[in-house]
């Protein structure tokens, strides 16, 4: 049976693992907040990047179209 020190160490290791994974997720997500919605320009408080899911989805669609058009021109 594990004693309190073993259980504490196991919990610390689990928390460190979650913290590391959370940090990686945060660094891999899109553009940085600018203080305004990246799609419509409405002022926002950081860390928000879009007004709502509609602006986020429209922004993502626009970005995908731009990348596709650039690929056609240069490809």
Secondary structure as the mmCIF struct_conf table of DSSP 4:
data_model
#
loop_
_struct_conf.conf_type_id
_struct_conf.id
_struct_conf.beg_label_comp_id
_struct_conf.beg_label_asym_id
_struct_conf.beg_label_seq_id
_struct_conf.end_label_comp_id
_struct_conf.end_label_asym_id
_struct_conf.end_label_seq_id
HELX_RH_AL_P HELX_RH_AL_P1 UNK A 4 UNK A 28
BEND BEND1 UNK A 29 UNK A 31
HELX_LH_PP_P HELX_LH_PP_P1 UNK A 32 UNK A 33
BEND BEND2 UNK A 35 UNK A 35
STRN STRN1 UNK A 36 UNK A 36
TURN_TY1_P TURN_TY1_P1 UNK A 38 UNK A 40
STRN STRN2 UNK A 43 UNK A 43
TURN_TY1_P TURN_TY1_P2 UNK A 46 UNK A 47
BEND BEND3 UNK A 50 UNK A 52
HELX_RH_AL_P HELX_RH_AL_P2 UNK A 53 UNK A 74
#
